[in-house]
Amino acid sequence: MPRAVGEAQQLTDQASAKVTEALNSGGWDGKPHAQKAKTLLEQASKELGLAATNS
């Protein structure tokens, strides 16, 4: 696996975890957008994983 792809996957996983923290904190109106961002980050992580296994 190219190192950069693995690093990118780790960063998307970390970002997803931070968004989860934000979603659980409550008290703000950005939840629908944050949930969409979390979904997209999870999708990006899966795609990066596929890219890594196919390289």
C-alpha positions in Angstrom: 0.0 0.0 0.0 1.4 3.4 -0.9 2.2 5.2 2.4 0.3 8.3 1.5 -2.9 6.3 1.0 -2.6 4.7 4.4 -1.9 8.1 6.0 -4.9 9.6 4.2 -7.1 6.8 5.5 -5.9 7.4 9.0 -6.6 11.1 8.8 -10.1 10.5 7.5 -10.7 8.1 10.4 -9.4 10.7 12.8 -11.6 13.4 11.3 -14.7 11.2 11.5 -14.0 10.6 15.2 -13.8 14.3 15.8 -17.1 14.9 14.0 -18.6 12.2 16.2 -17.4 14.0 19.3 -19.0 17.2 18.0 -22.2 15.4 17.2 -22.3 14.0 20.8 -21.6 17.4 22.4 -24.9 18.9 21.4 -25.9 22.5 21.8 -25.5 23.7 18.2 -27.5 23.8 15.0 -24.9 22.2 12.6 -25.8 18.6 13.3 -27.3 17.8 9.8 -24.2 19.1 8.1 -21.9 17.4 10.5 -23.7 14.1 10.0 -23.4 14.4 6.2 -19.7 15.2 6.6 -19.2 12.1 8.9 -21.0 9.9 6.3 -18.7 11.3 3.5 -15.6 10.8 5.6 -16.6 7.2 6.3 -17.1 6.7 2.6 -13.7 8.2 1.8 -12.0 6.0 4.3 -13.6 2.9 2.7 -12.6 4.0 -0.8 -9.0 4.7 0.4 -9.0 1.2 1.9 -10.1 -0.3 -1.4 -7.4 1.8 -3.2 -4.8 0.5 -0.9 -5.7 -3.2 -1.4 -5.9 -2.8 -5.2 -2.5 -1.2 -5.5 
